[in-house]
Amino acid sequence: MIRTALTLAAIVLIAAESPAEEKSLRVYFVGNSVTDTINYRALADLSKSRGHNHVWGRHMIPGAPLQWI
């Protein structure tokens, strides 16, 4: 019983680490100084580590309300 559970757990871990088919994600971020602390490059790196191509752009005006953008 324990051997079966360990085998099943190993299969699940191997399947979870296998990257899925590569997908391109195109994202455009809009924000102000509140959203300026987001690490956009880290999001792209995280996506790349999961096997996805993360193409992103950003438009930000510091101190401006979102209605201005």
C-alpha positions, 0 to 999 in steps of 0.5 A: 500500500505504501509503495503504491502511494509513493509511486503515485506521488512520484508520477504526479511530481514528474508530471507537474515538472514537465512543461506543457506545450509552449504558449505565447502570452501577450500582456500590456500593463497599464498603471500609475505609481501604485503599480510601479513596484511590480516586478514585471521582468520577474513575471516574465521569468516565471512564465518562461520557467513554466515553458511559456513565452511572455511578451509584455509592454507597459504604460505608466504615468507616476502620480497620475489617476488611471483616467489620464491614461 
